[in-house]
Amino acid sequence: MKALITSVLLLAVWAGCPLEVIAQQANTTVSGTAVAKDKEPDSVEISAYDNKIVVENAPIGSKLEIYSVVGIRVKEIPMKQPSGEYAVDIAKGYYIVRIGETVRKVSIR
């Protein structure tokens, strides 16, 4: 039952996330003046290109977990540094990457 709930939650997160995560600042307007919103300084950032996953600001000792789009864990990598680039030897396609409470959908090419 727990696996079914996890699969449904991961599928829901997958459906609502962008294909590629690119860090960018959001601009808003206040009384005609552009104001830049700063992201939280300790927020975990996850992105991917080719067969690599790039992580920034991850808690040391956490795990980078990679799930297929149907919720099956295909890889787990222990995080020894807060930022880094990890080559993953998995098939091309879309995956869900999780570090702690941060979840992103990525494309491995």
Secondary structure, DSSP 8 states (H G I E B T S, - for coil): -HHHHHHHHHHHHHHHS-SS------EEEETTEEEE----TT--EEEEETTEEEEES--TT-EEEEEETTS-EEEEEE--SSSEEEE----SEEEEEEETTEEEEEEE-
